[in-house]
């Protein structure tokens, strides 16, 4: 069967795109050649026409995930008015939509824990992507210093990671809201993470009750 010119490159790109979403959703070890090729409508034997090995695919999918994350970060920054890159990025990053869309969201919180166990090439790809995101933020007019930008990016990535990890949506919303206020300050005109009156999550309420009881017991002593 003859294929049109460019078919192989197009199919390779499709497989890499699918794999990049999958590793963000389920991790690197979720990449299985048989399942991946079946989803692409190809046979296992056809896999080696596109990739040298499973490791080759994983490295390319990882690089694609990082590139997409940096590209999205840069697009949001470029759309923002001078001096408002941080606000624009926070409005995009610390949202419920971004929290639940792991497959197409930022790769840093999804894959960061896997990088220390990966090879040197993967670490370099991750590090370069992180540096670019810090640089985009620090280059804004009246923007933070490079050191401060690194701290802000760390807080945003950490907040998103935790918000995705907890077991209660309201608890996740509290985490995103707290991070937003920490980064931007208590600005009444800034958009909120959720609409309407926000109630504390059950877990936060329990923690608050325990703290109150400890304080009361200390007073009695």
C-alpha positions in Angstrom: 0.0 0.0 0.0 1.4 3.4 -1.1 1.1 6.4 1.2 1.2 10.1 0.2 4.4 12.0 0.7 4.7 13.2 4.3 2.3 10.5 5.7 5.1 9.0 7.9 6.0 12.3 9.5 2.3 13.1 10.0 1.6 9.8 11.7 4.7 10.1 13.9 3.6 13.5 15.0 0.1 12.1 15.8 1.6 9.3 17.9 3.9 11.7 19.8 1.0 14.1 20.4 -1.2 11.3 21.8 1.7 10.0 24.0 2.5 13.5 25.3 -1.1 13.8 26.6 -1.1 10.4 28.0 2.1 10.8 30.0 0.7 14.0 31.5 -2.5 12.2 32.5 -1.0 8.8 33.7 2.7 9.1 33.8 5.6 7.8 31.8 5.1 4.1 32.6 1.6 4.3 31.1 3.1 4.3 27.6 2.7 0.8 26.2 3.5 0.1 22.6 0.6 -2.2 21.9 -2.0 0.0 23.3 -0.6 3.1 21.8 -0.4 1.7 18.3 -3.9 0.2 18.6 -5.2 3.7 19.5 -3.4 5.1 16.4 -4.9 2.4 14.2 -1.5 0.8 13.5 0.2 -2.5 14.2 3.0 -3.1 16.7 5.4 -3.7 13.8 4.6 -0.3 12.4 5.9 1.3 15.6 9.5 0.8 14.6 9.0 2.6 11.3 8.4 5.7 13.4 10.6 5.2 16.5 13.8 3.5 17.3 12.5 2.2 20.7 9.9 2.8 23.4 12.4 5.1 25.1 12.8 7.1 21.9 9.0 7.7 21.9 8.9 8.6 25.6 11.7 11.2 25.2 10.0 12.8 22.2 6.6 12.8 23.9 8.1 14.3 27.1 9.8 17.0 25.0 6.5 17.7 23.2 4.7 18.0 26.5 7.2 20.5 27.8 7.3 22.5 24.5 3.5 22.8 24.6 3.5 24.0 28.2 6.1 26.7 27.4 4.3 27.7 24.2 1.0 28.2 26.1 2.8 30.1 28.9 4.4 32.4 26.3 1.2 33.0 24.4 -0.6 34.0 27.5 2.2 36.4 28.4 2.3 37.9 24.9 -1.5 38.6 25.0 -1.1 40.4 28.3 -0.6 44.2 28.5 2.9 45.4 29.4 3.4 45.0 33.1 0.5 42.5 33.5 2.1 39.3 32.4 2.0 37.9 35.9 -1.8 38.5 36.2 -2.4 37.0 32.8 -0.4 33.9 33.6 -2.1 33.4 37.0 -5.5 33.9 35.5 -4.7 31.0 33.1 -2.7 28.8 35.4 -4.7 28.7 38.7 -8.1 27.7 37.3 -10.4 24.8 37.7 -10.2 24.2 34.0 -6.5 23.8 34.1 -6.7 21.7 37.2 -8.9 19.0 35.6 -7.3 19.1 32.1 -4.1 17.2 32.9 -3.6 15.8 29.4 -3.4 19.2 27.8 -2.2 21.3 30.8 1.2 22.2 32.1 3.6 19.3 32.2 5.7 20.6 35.1 3.3 19.5 37.9 2.4 16.3 36.0 5.9 15.1 35.3 8.1 16.9 37.7 8.2 13.9 40.2 9.3 11.6 37.4 12.2 13.6 36.1 14.7 12.8 38.9 14.5 9.1 37.9 14.8 9.9 34.2 17.9 10.2 32.0 20.1 13.2 31.4 18.3 14.2 28.2 14.9 14.3 29.9 16.3 16.4 32.8 17.8 18.8 30.3 14.5 19.2 28.5 12.6 19.8 31.7 15.2 22.3 32.9 15.3 24.2 29.7 11.5 24.5 29.7 11.5 25.7 33.3 14.1 28.3 32.5 12.1 29.6 29.6 9.0 30.1 31.8 11.0 31.9 34.4 12.5 34.1 31.7 9.1 35.0 30.2 7.9 36.2 33.5 11.0 38.2 34.5 11.2 40.0 31.1 7.9 41.8 31.6 7.9 45.6 32.1 8.4 46.2 35.9 8.3 42.4 36.2 9.9 40.4 39.0 13.6 39.7 39.1 14.8 36.4 37.7 15.1 35.0 41.3 11.7 36.2 42.3 10.2 34.8 39.0 11.7 31.4 39.9 10.0 31.6 43.3 6.6 32.5 41.7 6.8 29.8 39.1 7.6 27.3 41.9 4.6 28.4 43.8 2.2 28.2 40.8 3.4 24.7 39.9 3.3 23.5 43.4 -0.2 24.9 44.0 -1.5 23.2 40.8 0.1 19.9 41.7 -1.5 19.9 45.2 -4.9 21.0 43.8 -4.8 18.1 41.4 -3.8 15.7 44.2 -6.4 16.3 46.9 -9.6 14.4 47.2 -12.2 17.2 47.5 -12.9 19.9 44.7 -13.5 22.6 47.3 -10.2 21.8 49.0 -8.5 22.1 45.6 -10.3 25.5 45.0 -9.0 26.7 48.4 -5.4 25.8 47.4 -5.6 27.6 44.1 -7.2 30.7 45.7 -4.6 30.8 48.5 -1.8 30.6 45.9 -3.4 33.3 43.8 -3.6 35.7 46.8 0.0 34.9 47.8 1.3 35.7 44.4 -0.8 38.7 43.5 -1.9 40.0 46.9 -5.4 40.5 48.1 -6.7 42.5 45.0 -10.5 42.8 45.1 -10.6 43.6 41.4 -8.7 40.4 40.4 -10.8 37.5 39.1 -11.4 34.8 41.7 -10.8 31.1 41.3 -14.5 30.3 41.9 -17.7 32.3 41.8 -20.0 33.1 44.7 -19.5 32.8 48.4 -16.7 30.3 49.0 -17.2 27.8 51.8 -14.2 26.1 53.5 -13.7 22.6 52.5 -14.6 19.8 55.0 -10.9 19.1 55.6 -10.0 22.7 56.2 -12.9 23.1 58.6 -11.7 20.0 60.5 -8.2 21.4 60.7 -9.5 24.7 62.0 -11.6 23.0 64.7 -8.7 21.0 65.9 -6.5 24.2 66.1 -9.2 26.0 68.1 -9.5 23.2 70.6 -5.7 23.1 71.1 -5.6 26.9 71.7 -8.5 26.6 74.2 -6.7 23.8 76.0 -3.5 25.8 76.2 -5.4 28.7 77.8 -6.8 26.4 80.5 -3.3 25.2 81.3 
